[in-house]
Amino acid sequence: MVHIAIAKGDLDEAIRLVDVGIAKGWVDHLPTYYELLKKRDRGALVTFLRKQQASSIETLGLTDYWEPTAFPLEL
C-alpha cells in the first residue's frame, strides 16, 4: 500500500502508513526509501519505483511488452 501511495503522489499517506508500521514495532522492516519519503524527494522516489518496476517486469518475463509511463507522482 505504501508503494501505491507513493506512485499516486500521496506522500502524506505513504508516511502515515510507514509510521503506523513503526508504531506496531515493525522497525526491523523499515523501508530503505523511508528517509527519501520523509524528505519528500520525489526524484529519488521515482527512481526507486522505476527500479522496483523494472525488476518485477523482468522477473515476470514481460520486458518485450512493457512500456514505461509516468507515475502520477511525476506529473
Protein Blocks (a to p, Z undefined) as FASTA:
>chain_A
ZZmmmmnopamlmmmmmmmmmmnopmmmgcfklmmmmnopaklmmmmmmmmmmmmmmmno
pmmmpccdddfklZZ
